[in-house]
Amino acid sequence: MQELTLYAVPFSLYSGKARSYLIKAGVPYRELSPAVAHYQEKVLPRAGGRSIPVIELADGAVVRDGTRIIDHFESHEPRFAPQSPCQSVVSLLFDVIGSEGLLRPAMHYRWNFPEANEVFLKCHFEMLAPEGLDASKLAEAGMQRMRMASLAFGAVPENLAGIESLYESFLELLDAHFATNDYLLGGKPSIGDFGLIAPLYAHLGRDPYSLALMYKKAIHVFRWVERMNRPGLDMGELRNAVDDYYADDKIPETLVSVLRHMALDFIPETLAAAGTINQWLGANPPVAGTPIPRSVSELAEFEAAGLKMKAIAQPYRFFLLRRVQEAVAGLDEGPRARVDDLLARCNMAEVLGASLDREIGWADNREVWL
Ligand SMILES: N[C@@H](CCC(=O)N[C@@H](CS)C(=O)NCC(=O)O)C(=O)O
């Protein structure tokens, strides 16, 4: 019996995270567009916001947000949270990197190759139009909003060559990882895999231009994207992999290389965003319980891999990063030293100190300032 509805669309970044989780966890679901009348009339008023993915459970409960949807199931039965110290921290870190750290290339490759992508995207954006409305007009408006968002994430003309170079090197390193590992941490997906699939499915592994790039440059990443969207472990490569994370808290060196590369812009952007948001918090102290904004009014300015960047600063990044920081803070001395050493080798140690002056909590399906 179908007990769960996932409101999502195939071309949405965060939908890909929740969908992959449901598939891998073996949770039966049906997927519907948020354009359907039931969503608009009954679900949206309880969703706490307009974003997808959203799930509606058999008892009518509604959960919005890819991370919270995963939390909903993991809190009942943790299935994809590695328990050993380094693996657990790396898994949570990839959740942040996937959810927040690859939005610039995701938006660039989607919006700056209209010859390859425009017709495809128009057809998809029309899926969001509620029945009876002008789907073509709504799609155009939605697409224009997203083109603008792409600029806000820092995909501006003078930086495009650099953004492509960073992404292609990332793809190459990730490909080397998936050439010998089925998932990030061994023979089964982790929370980090679900974070990472967000940008690598809809935008970077499905839109025509970026999919062609992935086919050409990163067959093993392509296979992982496919694997993350199939039930079971899908390990046709016959690597004798076990259905578990690597023993002894092992982190493959190929993954350390990926993280070292990601640190090139993830670290300066995170530090700059923390500064920008903290300044905003100082000037505009929010009343406890008010929803966090998608981004604050000032842009974060930073330099990464020789590029001068300006990008929106999103509190949500720190809502997720807190999980990494809490996991590290809860470790005993020995494991803590091993994790510190690992983060230092990945050039990621600074994530531990990047935090906001106000905590973020959750109420009525929304992230709120505490
Ligand atoms: N934090 C949310 C973000 C979801 C989100 O931004 N979804 C996009 C589609 S990928 C959306 O619905 N955007 C429309 C909007 O925010 O109005 C999550 O992780 O689910």
Ligand as a Chemical Component Dictionary entry (heavy atoms), coordinates in Angstrom:
data_LIG
# 
_chem_comp.id                   LIG 
_chem_comp.type                 NON-POLYMER 
_chem_comp.pdbx_formal_charge   0 
_chem_comp.three_letter_code    LIG 
# 
loop_
_chem_comp_atom.comp_id 
_chem_comp_atom.atom_id 
_chem_comp_atom.alt_atom_id 
_chem_comp_atom.type_symbol 
_chem_comp_atom.charge 
_chem_comp_atom.model_Cartn_x 
_chem_comp_atom.model_Cartn_y 
_chem_comp_atom.model_Cartn_z 
_chem_comp_atom.pdbx_ordinal 
LIG N1  N1  N 0 16.424 23.621 2.481  1  
LIG C1  C1  C 0 15.493 23.101 1.503  2  
LIG C2  C2  C 0 15.670 23.826 0.188  3  
LIG C3  C3  C 0 14.691 23.355 -0.850 4  
LIG C4  C4  C 0 14.692 24.191 -2.106 5  
LIG O1  O1  O 0 15.290 25.260 -2.160 6  
LIG N2  N2  N 0 14.019 23.682 -3.121 7  
LIG C5  C5  C 0 13.892 24.400 -4.368 8  
LIG C6  C6  C 0 13.807 23.416 -5.516 9  
LIG S1  S1  S 0 15.280 22.464 -5.647 10 
LIG C7  C7  C 0 12.611 25.182 -4.351 11 
LIG O2  O2  O 0 11.569 24.656 -4.038 12 
LIG N3  N3  N 0 12.709 26.459 -4.678 13 
LIG C8  C8  C 0 11.563 27.303 -4.785 14 
LIG C9  C9  C 0 11.462 28.271 -3.668 15 
LIG O3  O3  O 0 12.240 28.190 -2.705 16 
LIG O4  O4  O 0 10.564 29.110 -3.755 17 
LIG C10 C10 C 0 15.742 21.600 1.353  18 
LIG O5  O5  O 0 16.847 21.130 1.663  19 
LIG O6  O6  O 0 14.817 20.879 0.981  20 
# 
loop_
_chem_comp_bond.comp_id 
_chem_comp_bond.atom_id_1 
_chem_comp_bond.atom_id_2 
_chem_comp_bond.value_order 
_chem_comp_bond.pdbx_ordinal 
LIG N1  C1  SING 1  
LIG C1  C2  SING 2  
LIG C1  C10 SING 3  
LIG C2  C3  SING 4  
LIG C3  C4  SING 5  
LIG C4  O1  DOUB 6  
LIG C4  N2  SING 7  
LIG N2  C5  SING 8  
LIG C5  C6  SING 9  
LIG C5  C7  SING 10 
LIG C6  S1  SING 11 
LIG C7  O2  DOUB 12 
LIG C7  N3  SING 13 
LIG N3  C8  SING 14 
LIG C8  C9  SING 15 
LIG C9  O3  DOUB 16 
LIG C9  O4  SING 17 
LIG C10 O5  DOUB 18 
LIG C10 O6  SING 19 
# 
